[in-house]
Amino acid sequence: MELFISLFFTAVLSGFITDFAQTKKQKILYATLLAIIFSILLMLLFPPILLHIKIYCLYGINILITNLIVGMNMLISEYGHLQLFKKKK
């Protein structure tokens, strides 16, 4: 449930926030900062049932990775012409 909330809000807000950025570097920076902020907020709002330190760290890392994937998917969809996938002439 928490991961779904994380995905939804990160996807929606990343679209709004990156509208204000002009360059590709700014868009990457905004998406990364948004993912980190949401990860911290969700770790505080939805603490895991077991408060063991290893489980808490894994929980936070899982949310952070999920949010970063959403941010990168947004960037890849906007810049679909990545240099890595271009054929050499």
Backbone torsions as a table, in degrees:
resi	resn	phi	psi	omega
1	MET	NA	-44.1	-178.9
2	GLU	-65.6	-37.0	179.6
3	LEU	-66.6	-35.8	177.4
4	PHE	-64.8	-44.1	177.5
5	ILE	-61.7	-42.0	179.0
6	SER	-61.2	-47.5	179.7
7	LEU	-60.7	-45.2	-175.4
8	PHE	-63.3	-53.3	-176.9
9	PHE	-67.2	-36.2	179.3
10	THR	-67.1	-41.6	179.9
11	ALA	-64.9	-44.1	-178.5
12	VAL	-67.0	-49.9	-175.5
13	LEU	-72.2	-29.0	178.0
14	SER	-65.7	-33.5	175.8
15	GLY	-65.5	-42.5	179.5
16	PHE	-69.0	-45.2	-174.4
17	ILE	-69.0	-40.2	-177.2
18	THR	-73.6	-8.6	172.6
19	ASP	-66.8	-25.0	-178.0
20	PHE	-84.0	-12.3	-177.5
21	ALA	-91.3	142.3	-179.7
22	GLN	-97.4	-38.3	-174.6
23	THR	-102.8	164.5	180.0
24	LYS	-64.7	-37.1	179.4
25	LYS	-64.7	-39.0	178.0
26	GLN	-65.6	-39.6	179.1
27	LYS	-64.7	-41.5	177.9
28	ILE	-64.4	-42.1	179.6
29	LEU	-63.0	-45.8	179.9
30	TYR	-63.9	-41.8	179.8
31	ALA	-65.0	-39.9	179.3
32	THR	-68.0	-45.0	178.5
33	LEU	-62.9	-39.0	178.1
34	LEU	-63.2	-41.2	179.0
35	ALA	-63.9	-41.6	-179.5
36	ILE	-67.4	-42.7	-179.8
37	ILE	-62.9	-45.4	-180.0
38	PHE	-66.7	-34.1	177.8
39	SER	-62.9	-44.1	179.7
40	ILE	-65.8	-43.9	-180.0
41	LEU	-63.0	-42.2	-178.6
42	LEU	-70.5	-32.0	176.2
43	MET	-66.1	-32.6	179.3
44	LEU	-80.5	-37.0	-177.8
45	LEU	-78.2	-36.0	-177.2
46	PHE	-121.4	72.1	179.3
47	PRO	-69.1	144.9	179.9
48	PRO	-66.0	158.4	-178.1
49	ILE	-62.0	-44.5	178.4
50	LEU	-90.3	122.2	-176.8
51	LEU	-93.9	29.0	175.9
52	HIS	-70.5	141.3	-170.4
53	ILE	-64.1	-37.3	-179.8
54	LYS	-67.2	-42.6	-180.0
55	ILE	-65.4	-39.8	179.5
56	TYR	-63.6	-41.5	178.6
57	CYS	-66.0	-43.3	178.7
58	LEU	-63.7	-37.3	178.3
59	TYR	-62.3	-46.5	179.6
60	GLY	-66.1	-40.8	178.6
61	ILE	-64.0	-38.6	179.1
62	ASN	-62.8	-44.1	178.6
63	ILE	-66.9	-40.2	179.5
64	LEU	-62.0	-45.5	179.4
65	ILE	-63.0	-41.7	178.7
66	THR	-60.9	-44.2	-179.8
67	ASN	-67.5	-37.8	177.6
68	LEU	-65.5	-37.1	177.6
69	ILE	-63.8	-42.0	178.0
70	VAL	-62.1	-44.0	179.5
71	GLY	-63.2	-42.2	179.9
72	MET	-69.5	-36.0	176.3
73	ASN	-62.6	-38.2	177.6
74	MET	-63.6	-41.9	-179.9
75	LEU	-68.6	-40.4	-179.8
76	ILE	-66.1	-38.1	178.6
77	SER	-66.7	-31.9	178.6
78	GLU	-78.0	-38.7	-180.0
79	TYR	-113.8	69.5	-176.3
80	GLY	-70.2	-14.2	-177.2
81	HIS	-93.2	58.8	-179.9
82	LEU	-68.6	145.9	-178.7
83	GLN	-64.9	-26.6	-177.1
84	LEU	-64.8	-31.1	-173.9
85	PHE	-98.1	2.3	178.0
86	LYS	-79.0	141.8	177.4
87	LYS	-80.2	143.6	176.6
88	LYS	-76.4	141.7	-179.2
89	LYS	-91.9	NA	NA
